[in-house]
Amino acid sequence: MRNHLSLTARLSLMFSLTMLAIWGLVSMVLIQSLEQHFARQDEADLRGKMVLVKNLLATQLDNGQPDWARLESGLHSALAGYGDHRLQITTPQGRLLAGSQLFRPPATDVNAGPVIESWEENGIHYRSISAPFALPPRTSVSEMPDTVMIRVIFDTRYHQHFIHDIKNGLLWLTGGIALISILLGWMASRAGLKPLRSLARLSTQVTANKLDHRLPVSGAPVELHGPIHAFNNMLDRLEESFQRLTTFSSDIAHELRTPVNGLLLQTQVALSQIRSDHDYREALYANLEAAERLNRMINEMLFLAKSEQGQLAIQCQSLDLAEEVDELIEFFEPLASERQVRLQRLGHARLWGDRAMLQRAISNLLTNAIRYTPAHQEVSIRVNGNDSAVTVEVANPGSPIPPEEWPRLFDRFYRADHTRQQVTEGSGLGLAIAKAIVTSHGGTLSVHSDEQETCFTARFPLSGTE
C-alpha cells in the first residue's frame, strides 16, 4: 500500500511523524522533569518536617515523662497548614506511641539515619521520612525504650493530580499537533514539489519531433539542478541519436538504391528484346557484381551490429605490426601503382590482438588513404610503441577535412561533401568498421586533418598489448 502513496503524501507523513517524535520526546522529558522536581521538593519538605518534629518533641520532653496523647495533639497542631502530612511515633518494635494509624512499616533501623521511602497504597502515592530519636535519660523508665522512631508521611495526591492533568493536556495537544503537522507537511510538500510538477509538465512537451526542447535550470531548487542537467544531457544524446538515425536512414537508402537500380536496369535492358548468349552473359555478370556489392554491404552492417552488441569473437595473439603492415602494403601495391601512389611503413611494435580483424581495420584505413591521395604522393603507415600504448598512424596528403566533420567521419555511410561528389566506390562503412575493431581491442581511433596531411591514429593502451 505504501508504494501507492504519492510523493506529497509520503513527505507529509514523514514530516508529521518527525514532528510527533520530537514532540513525544519533549513531552517525556517534561513529565520526567516535573516528577523529579516534585520528588526533590517532597524530600526537602519531609526533611524540614522531620527537623520541626524533632525540635518540638525535644522541647516538650524537657519537662519529664512524655504524655503521648498531649504530645501528639501538639505536634499535629504544629504541622497544620503544611499540607497533608501525617505523623507516627513508634517503638523500635513497631508499637504506635503517637500519631496516625500505621501504614506500611518503615524499613529503618534504630541505628540508621533518616531514610526516604516511596510507595503506593489504595491508588494513592505516599512518600515518607523515618529517623530514630533518642529520648532524654530522665524520660526513660522501665517500660519505655531509650529510642523511638519518628516517621513523617506525605500524601502526594496533589502533585499526582497536577501531573495527570499535565499528561491529559499534552495528550490533547499531541492530537492537535498531529493534525497541524499533517496540514503543514502537506502544504510544505506541495510548495516544495511545485518546481518538480512544472518540470513534469515541460517534459511532456518533449516528443520525437521536439527533441530540441530543454528544461530550464533557472528558478528550480538546487536539489533539482542535478536531475535537470541529467535530463537535458539525455535529451542531447537522444537528439544526436535521432539525427544520426535519420542521416543513417537517408544514407542507407542512397547506398542501396544504386546497386538495386543497377540490377533493375540491367535486367530490364536484357529482357527488353531477344539477345545473344554473350549479351545475356554480360547482363548476368553486371547483376552479379551489383549483388556482390549488396552482399558485402549487408555483411559489413551485420559486423557493425555485432560489434555494438559486444558479440565479436576476438582471438588474440602476439602480432608483429611491422610484418602485418608490410604484408598489407604488398597486397595494396597494385592498387597504389595504378593510382601512382607510393606506400611506406615506418617503425615497429608488437601488439596483442586478433590478426584478421586488425588487418581488416588497417586495410580499410589504407584503402581510404590511397583513394584520396593525389598522384605521385606518398601514404605513410607509422607504427610506434612505448610503455603506455601502441599506435598505428595512416597518413596521406590531400585536401584537408574541416574539423567540424571529423567526428562524423566514423558514422555509417557518411562521406564528407567534397569527397562524395568526387568518389563513388566503396560502401561508406570502412571507417565505421575500423573504429569498431579498434574499440573492441580497447583502443581509440581518431583523425586529424590539415593542409599537410590527413592522419588516422589507432591507439591501443598497454593493457591491450603483449
Disulfide bonds with the S-S distance in Angstrom:
none
